[in-house]
Amino acid sequence: MNKAELANLVSDKIGVTKKQAEDMLDFLTETIINTIKTGGDVTLTGFGTFSARVRKGRTGVNPQNPSESIEIPPTKVVKFKAGKTLKDELKASQRTEDATTDTPIEEVEEESAEEETPEENQPMM
């Protein structure tokens, strides 16, 4: 779902114009961004918490010259922690999907987790 589709859904559900719904979404995203930029957290109870954190600097590999290492500086990144209601809803939908498929989702996740577990201290290529 993109922003326009969400605005249409909001306008239909609440009974406001599409322009008003778009303005509400713009205000919401602007407020979240400004709060996070100033170091605050935005918690939507049941949905989750948006915050900013600093990812530490590390040594990486130059993709143009793999034998050369480069320093990647620390940077601010957005963090989202899912709330309990969101987690519970996803788990409930997973159980429904598990009942309709032959291969349980847990097995697929375990296989891909083993393949995608890079060591945190190793440089990424």
Secondary structure, DSSP 8 states (H G I E B T S, - for coil): --HHHHHHHHHHHHT--HHHHHHHHHHHHHHHHHHHHTT--EEETTTEEEEEEEE--EEEE-TTSTTSEEEE--EEEEEEEE-HHHHHHHHHHHHHHHHH-SS-HHHHHHHHHHHT---TTS---
